[in-house]
């Protein structure tokens, strides 16, 4: 049975999809200038070799994008969803001792989710847990904002985020909630082992019920003149810090063993 397809737009989103052997691409729509740029920047890969390519004008691509005001940069791809792996399948197959996942509660804006995916992929987060019914899995805005990040981490769609967290706790994951009212700054913590970083919507934050099930509750330290940060910025700050923390720990361990 043929899978349903959808459109992704933008240079980085489309190029990373072309590089991903797990992503089935039906067709590419692009301008002549975009083709030249792809070939120039990826000379050794020949990304368009086995793809159905259709040349279009900028106006024709604008019409394909529809009314969501997404900048296509001369590139649109018709793709299928990547074959999904469940959260349980991933956990049972994972052998790493240090692993970080992100869980999102009631975060639904595709631009924010896309930016979160981009930061998570950049800082070595292995996957993002989202509620299946509210995840905009075919949103052009999400893929554009993710800038290719969707090709480099797992998206675990679950029916209930709290149930997923309960399962992860049985597999030795620490659940860390982020809340602006928390007392402890997240930088005053040893980020080791298996962690789930839990974030809520920008407007309402995490539900009290969700926070109560967490092992830790942290804040991101900002000055008193700003009430809060954008959810995507918050995730980026946390992921960068933890990635840096783990890399420095590895360097220290290496120096201890060999010097």
C-alpha positions, -999 to +999 in steps of 0.1 A: +000+000+000+014+034-010+021+057+018+007+092+018+031+120+010+035+156+020+056+186+011+087+200+029+103+232+019+135+252+022+171+245+014+183+228+046+152+207+051+152+194+015+190+188+013+191+169+045+162+148+034+180+140+002+211+129+022+190+106+044+187+071+030+158+064+053+137+092+038+117+082+007+115+112-017+088+111-045+096+143-063+117+174-061+104+208-073+131+234-077+143+264-097+173+262-120+193+284-096+185+261-067+197+231-087+230+249-095+234+258-058+228+222-046+252+208-071+279+234-063+276+228-025+273+190-026+296+182-056+307+147-043+271+135-034+252+140-067+220+143-046+196+146-075+208+115-093+180+091-085+151+116-079+123+127-101+131+164-106+107+190-119+119+226-127+095+253-116+095+291-115+095+309-082+058+318-086+049+282-093+067+272-061+049+299-042+016+284-053+028+249-042+036+263-007+000+276-003-010+302+022+013+294+052+039+320+041+068+295+042+099+306+024+108+278+000+142+292-011+136+276-045+133+240-032+103+218-024+103+181-019+074+156-018+083+130+008+070+101+028+073+098+066+104+080+078+096+045+091+089+051+127+104+032+157+085+032+189+099+046+222+099+011+237+118-003+207+143+024+209+149+020+247+152-018+245+178-015+217+198+014+232+231+005+249+244+040+258+250+048+294+246+086+289+215+095+268+192+125+267+157+127+255+133+157+253+096+154+262+071+181+253+038+187+270+012+208+251+037+224+228+019+226+195+032+256+175+050+241+145+077+268+144+086+262+180+086+225+176+108+228+145+132+250+163+133+226+193+141+197+169+169+218+153+186+225+186+181+190+199+197+175+168+226+200+170+234+191+206+231+153+204+197+147+219+186+113+207+149+118+204+118+139+212+087+126+228+055+143+217+018+137+220+006+120+187-027+138+183-012+173+187+020+169+167+019+186+133+039+158+116+033+171+080+037+208+087+059+227+062+066+253+089+079+226+112+103+211+087+115+246+076+121+256+112+139+223+120+163+231+091+170+194+085+170+183+121+141+159+116+165+137+096+190+133+125+169+123+156+139+102+165+104+116+170+085+094+194+048+099+191+029+087+221-008+087+231+000+099+266+033+117+276+029+109+313+025+072+306+057+074+285+075+091+314+063+064+338+078+038+315+111+056+312+114+058+350+113+020+351+142+020+327+164+042+350+157+075+333+157+107+355+129+130+347+138+167+349+111+194+346+118+230+337+097+256+354+104+293+359+092+291+395+117+264+404+144+272+430+174+253+416+192+264+385+198+236+360+235+244+358+239+232+395+233+196+386+254+166+375+240+157+341+250+121+339+232+089+330+198+087+313+177+119+313+144+131+300+142+169+297+106+179+301+092+212+288+057+227+288+039+252+265+052+287+265+019+302+278+009+277+305+041+258+312+040+223+327+010+210+345+013+206+383+005+169+379+034+165+355+058+184+377+049+163+407+060+131+389+094+146+381+127+136+399+140+172+396+126+206+389+149+233+375+148+268+363+170+286+337+186+316+354+178+349+337+178+385+350+148+399+369+138+423+340+127+394+317+098+372+329+105+342+307+122+328+276+107+315+244+103+277+247+126+270+218+153+293+232+150+276+266+155+241+251+185+253+231+202+268+262+196+236+282+207+212+254+239+233+247+249+233+283+243+196+289+261+186+257+291+208+267+290+193+302+292+158+288+319+166+263+341+182+290+336+152+312+348+129+285+379+151+279+387+150+316+383+112+317+406+109+287+432+131+302+431+111+335+436+078+317+463+088+292+483+116+308 
